[in-house]
Every structure is written in C-alpha cells, then in structure tokens.
Amino acid sequence: MRILPLITLAIAIAMPVGLAAQEQRGATSTREVLKAACERDARLIYRTGGKTLPEVREQMIAARRTYVRDCLAKGAAAG
C-alpha cells in the first residue's frame, strides 16, 4: 500500500523536470532562427549539383556565404 503513494510522488516530481528540459531545448535565439532561414534560402537559390565544375562550385559557395552575411545584416537592421 505504501508503494502507490511513492510512485505518485515520483511521477509528480519528474513531470515538471521533463517539461522544463523540453522548454530549454526548444529555446533558440532569434539570430539562430534567422541564420537558419538565410542558409536555407541560400541553398535553394545557389544550388550545386554533383557534376558541377570545382571552380563553379567554389563560386557558388562564396555566393552563398555572401548571401547569408547580407541576409543576417538585413535581419539585424530590421529587428
């Protein structure tokens, strides 16, 4: 008979700890969200395929970096 109250108490204590851990894991900064969106857009705009020449690939990667940097600057100015 004593085990049931102990199990109930253990569950009551463990539930808020689990919820707090989920909230912390889901918390991301605005900059991280903006950067992820900018990187996604850059990948969609400046796509490289498996048959792309190395010189062209390097140019595309440089263009992606420039796009992400500009996108972050615009996002920081707007926010």
For each residue, the residues with C-beta under 8 A, 3 or more apart:
1: 4
2: 5 6
3: 6 7
4: 1 7 8
5: 2 8 9
6: 2 3 9 10
7: 3 4 10 11
8: 4 5 11 12
9: 5 6 12 13
10: 6 7 13 14
11: 7 8 14 15
12: 8 9 15
13: 9 10 16 17
14: 10 11 17 18
15: 11 12 18 19
16: 13 19 20
17: 13 14 20 21
18: 14 15 21 22
19: 15 16 22 23
20: 16 17 23 24
21: 17 18 24 25
22: 18 19 25 26
23: 19 20 26 27
24: 20 21 27
25: 21 22
26: 22 23
27: 23 24
28: 32 33
29: 32 33
30: 33 34 79
31: 34 35 72 76
32: 28 29 35 36
33: 28 29 30 36 37
34: 30 31 37 38 71 72 75 76 79
35: 31 32 38 39 68 72
36: 32 33 39 40
37: 33 34 40 41 71
38: 34 35 41 42 67 68 71 72 75
39: 35 36 42 43 64 68
40: 36 37 43 44
41: 37 38 44 45 67 71
42: 38 39 45 46 63 64 67 68 71
43: 39 40 46 47 64
44: 40 41 47
45: 41 42 67
46: 42 43 60 61 63 64 67
47: 43 44 60
48: 52 56 57 60 61
49: 52
50:
51:
52: 48 49 56 57 60
53: 56 57
54: 57 58
55: 58 59
56: 48 52 53 59 60
57: 48 52 53 54 60 61
58: 54 55 61 62
59: 55 56 62 63
60: 46 47 48 52 56 57 63 64
61: 46 48 57 58 64 65
62: 58 59 65 66
63: 42 46 59 60 66 67
64: 39 42 43 46 60 61 67 68
65: 61 62 68 69
66: 62 63 69 70
67: 38 41 42 45 46 63 64 70 71
68: 35 38 39 42 64 65 71 72
69: 65 66 72 73
70: 66 67 73 74
71: 34 37 38 41 42 67 68 74 75
72: 31 34 35 38 68 69 75 76
73: 69 70 76 77
74: 70 71 77 78
75: 34 38 71 72 78 79
76: 31 34 72 73 79
77: 73 74
78: 74 75
79: 30 34 75 76
